[in-house]
Amino acid sequence: MPNTHHHIHTRQDNIIENYHGALVADPYRWLEDPTSAETLAWVEAQNAATADYLAQIPARASIKASLTGLWDYPKYSAPQKQGNRYFFTKNTGLQNQANLYLQETLAGEPIAILDPNTLSDDGAVALTNVSPSEDGKLLAYSLSSRFRCL
């Protein structure tokens, strides 16, 4: 393992709360705001230090190649029939998010109707709660976005 250590200074505030007589220090409360400029700069510095450290691990490339090979295969959800249409998701292998497809018949050609990978630059938006109408002509869905640190 590399022995290079990066130390990122993390500001500590002198915040002490009294919870029913128990004094509790909370020096990192400022980090609770994930959108503040200071928190974003701290996260960026932490990510850079982590990336530098991980880049020095000799086995990292072979482990990544091995895991990538293991994850690179098509993944399907079970089809859901609504009206005369079939809905399912498919991930071709290494996509961040699975695409939503429909087929008019079981033998029909799959039609991609929603690709959540196009909804963000980093693939962090996921398709959730897919609900076709009873006749299969309308579709309700929700999207979920996560805050990415790495």
Order of alpha helices (4+ residues) and beta strands (2+ residues): beta-beta-alpha-alpha-beta-beta-beta-beta-beta-beta-beta
